[in-house]
Amino acid sequence: MAHPPAPSVPSLDERGWERTDERREVRFELPTMRVLAHTLVYEDRALRMRVREATGVDHTWRFFFATRLAFDPPLPPLTGNASVYGTVRSEAREAFVDDLRARGVDRIERGRTDRTRTETGDRVSLTRYRGRYRLERAGVDVPVAGVLGVWTHDGDFRLAGGWYPDQSLAVTLSDAPETDPNAFRNELLDLVRGTR
């Protein structure tokens, strides 16, 4: 079976985001099937440039990803998604934490899980995370927060989420511009809800 098409995401170019990666992979394997993924990854390039110009520190401060999953062999039509939803959500949570660790985040704590709806009316399970990123060059720990959404749309699973600095960068990094973690959180939630 071929990998699924890319997920549809809100327009990000006009917001200063840049696509940094596109992957097609076997996301994980269950005893009776493979889970195939098509993932898009974006970075807030505008924020990166602002911080670099002010401080000389060049770093990815915010990222957003969206993934569309497919199953090989396909799920049975009647029991399909419901029969594997818990497994997909669990595997997605583990993969998200692994990705955060690979990006240098540690002391990761999983927070509460909420439900919300996408722009198309699909129900999303949103899990929140907090952690710390050690910025070695500046000798500071940057608190970060993230969110992971898991849901189905038109019969296929979607995963979307990302991370952002959980306090103004001006507080943790000398000469950094003021940033608003609440605005970052709200934009990330909008991006998740706007993914199809």
C-alpha positions as CSV (number, residue, x, y, z in Angstrom):
1,M,0.0,0.0,0.0
2,A,1.2,3.5,-0.8
3,H,1.7,6.1,1.9
4,P,-1.3,8.4,2.5
5,P,-1.4,11.9,0.9
6,A,-0.2,14.8,3.0
7,P,-2.5,16.3,5.6
8,S,-4.1,19.6,4.7
9,V,-2.8,22.4,7.1
10,P,-3.8,26.1,7.4
11,S,-1.8,28.6,5.4
12,L,1.4,29.1,7.3
13,D,3.7,31.1,4.9
14,E,1.9,34.4,5.6
15,R,2.3,33.8,9.4
16,G,6.1,33.6,9.1
17,W,6.3,29.8,9.3
18,E,8.5,27.7,7.0
19,R,8.2,24.0,6.1
20,T,11.4,22.3,7.3
21,D,10.6,18.6,6.7
22,E,8.2,16.3,4.9
23,R,8.4,12.5,5.7
24,R,6.7,9.4,4.5
25,E,7.5,6.5,6.8
26,V,6.3,3.4,8.6
27,R,5.2,5.1,11.9
28,F,4.8,2.0,13.9
29,E,3.8,-1.7,13.5
30,L,1.1,-3.5,15.2
31,P,0.9,-7.3,15.3
32,T,-1.4,-7.5,12.3
33,M,-0.6,-4.3,10.3
34,R,1.7,-1.5,9.5
35,V,0.8,2.2,10.2
36,L,2.0,4.4,7.4
37,A,2.5,8.2,7.9
38,H,2.9,11.3,5.8
39,T,4.1,14.1,8.0
40,L,4.7,17.8,7.4
41,V,6.9,19.8,9.9
42,Y,7.0,23.6,10.2
43,E,9.1,26.1,12.1
44,D,8.3,29.7,13.1
45,R,11.1,31.1,11.0
46,A,10.1,34.8,11.8
47,L,10.6,34.2,15.5
48,R,13.9,32.4,14.9
49,M,15.2,35.4,12.9
50,R,14.0,38.0,15.5
51,V,15.7,36.2,18.3
52,R,18.9,35.6,16.3
53,E,19.1,39.3,15.4
54,A,18.6,40.4,19.0
55,T,20.8,37.8,20.8
56,G,23.0,36.0,18.3
57,V,21.3,32.7,19.4
58,D,20.0,30.7,16.4
59,H,17.5,28.1,17.5
60,T,14.1,26.6,16.6
61,W,11.7,28.2,19.2
62,R,8.4,26.9,17.9
63,F,7.4,24.0,15.7
64,F,4.2,22.6,14.3
65,F,3.6,19.2,12.7
66,A,0.7,17.5,11.1
67,T,0.5,13.8,10.1
68,R,-2.0,11.7,8.2
69,L,-2.0,8.0,8.9
70,A,-3.0,5.0,6.8
71,F,-3.1,1.3,7.6
72,D,-1.7,-1.6,5.6
73,P,-3.8,-3.7,5.3
74,P,-6.7,-1.2,5.5
75,L,-8.9,-1.4,8.6
76,P,-12.3,-3.2,8.3
77,P,-15.0,-0.7,7.5
78,L,-17.4,-1.4,10.4
79,T,-14.9,-1.7,13.3
80,G,-12.0,0.3,11.8
81,N,-10.8,3.3,13.6
82,A,-12.6,2.7,16.9
83,S,-10.8,-0.7,17.3
84,V,-7.3,0.9,17.1
85,Y,-7.9,4.4,18.4
86,G,-6.4,3.8,21.9
87,T,-3.4,2.1,20.4
88,V,-2.8,4.9,17.9
89,R,-3.2,7.6,20.6
90,S,-0.8,5.8,22.9
91,E,1.8,5.3,20.2
92,A,1.4,8.9,19.1
93,R,2.0,10.1,22.6
94,E,5.2,8.0,22.9
95,A,6.5,9.2,19.5
96,F,5.7,12.9,20.4
97,V,7.7,12.6,23.7
98,D,10.6,10.9,21.8
99,D,10.6,13.7,19.3
100,L,10.7,16.3,22.0
101,R,13.7,14.5,23.6
102,A,15.4,14.3,20.3
103,R,15.0,18.1,20.0
104,G,16.7,18.6,23.4
105,V,13.7,18.9,25.7
106,D,13.9,17.1,29.1
107,R,11.9,16.8,32.3
108,I,8.9,16.2,30.1
109,E,5.6,15.9,32.0
110,R,2.3,14.9,30.4
111,G,-0.6,17.1,31.5
112,R,-4.3,16.8,31.1
113,T,-6.1,15.6,28.1
114,D,-9.0,17.7,26.8
115,R,-11.5,17.4,24.0
116,T,-12.2,20.0,21.4
117,R,-13.4,20.2,17.8
118,T,-11.6,20.9,14.5
119,E,-12.9,23.4,12.0
120,T,-14.6,20.5,10.3
121,G,-16.4,19.4,13.5
122,D,-14.3,16.3,14.2
123,R,-13.6,15.6,17.9
124,V,-9.9,15.9,18.9
125,S,-8.2,14.4,21.9
126,L,-5.6,17.1,23.0
127,T,-2.9,16.1,25.4
128,R,-0.7,18.9,26.9
129,Y,3.0,18.6,27.8
130,R,5.6,20.7,29.7
131,G,9.3,20.4,29.7
132,R,12.6,22.3,29.7
133,Y,15.1,23.0,27.0
134,R,18.7,23.5,28.0
135,L,20.2,26.2,25.8
136,E,23.8,25.4,26.4
137,R,25.3,28.4,24.6
138,A,23.4,30.8,26.8
139,G,23.5,28.6,29.9
140,V,19.8,28.8,30.5
141,D,16.8,26.5,30.8
142,V,13.9,27.5,28.6
143,P,10.5,26.2,29.9
144,V,8.5,24.9,26.9
145,A,5.0,23.6,26.5
146,G,3.4,21.5,23.8
147,V,0.2,19.9,22.7
148,L,-0.6,16.7,20.7
149,G,-3.9,16.2,19.0
150,V,-5.3,12.9,17.8
151,W,-8.5,12.4,15.8
152,T,-10.1,11.0,12.7
153,H,-11.2,12.9,9.6
154,D,-12.9,11.3,6.6
155,G,-12.0,7.8,7.9
156,D,-8.3,8.5,8.4
157,F,-6.3,9.4,11.5
158,R,-4.7,12.8,11.9
159,L,-2.0,13.8,14.4
160,A,-1.0,17.4,14.9
161,G,0.8,19.4,17.5
162,G,4.0,21.2,18.4
163,W,5.8,23.2,21.1
164,Y,6.6,26.8,22.1
165,P,8.4,28.7,24.9
166,D,6.2,28.7,28.0
167,Q,7.3,32.1,29.2
168,S,8.6,35.2,27.5
169,L,12.0,34.7,25.9
170,A,12.9,38.1,27.3
171,V,12.8,36.5,30.8
172,T,15.1,33.6,30.1
173,L,17.4,35.0,27.4
174,S,19.4,38.2,27.7
175,D,18.4,40.8,25.0
176,A,15.7,38.5,23.6
177,P,12.4,40.1,22.4
178,E,9.3,39.9,24.5
179,T,7.1,36.9,23.5
180,D,3.7,35.9,24.5
181,P,3.2,32.2,25.5
182,N,-0.6,32.6,25.6
183,A,-0.6,33.8,22.0
184,F,1.8,30.9,21.0
185,R,-0.5,28.4,22.7
186,N,-3.6,29.8,21.0
187,E,-2.0,29.8,17.6
188,L,-0.8,26.2,18.0
189,L,-4.3,25.2,19.0
190,D,-5.7,27.0,15.9
191,L,-3.3,25.2,13.7
192,V,-4.2,21.8,15.2
193,R,-8.0,22.6,14.8
194,G,-7.4,23.8,11.2
195,T,-5.6,20.6,10.1
196,R,-7.6,18.2,7.9
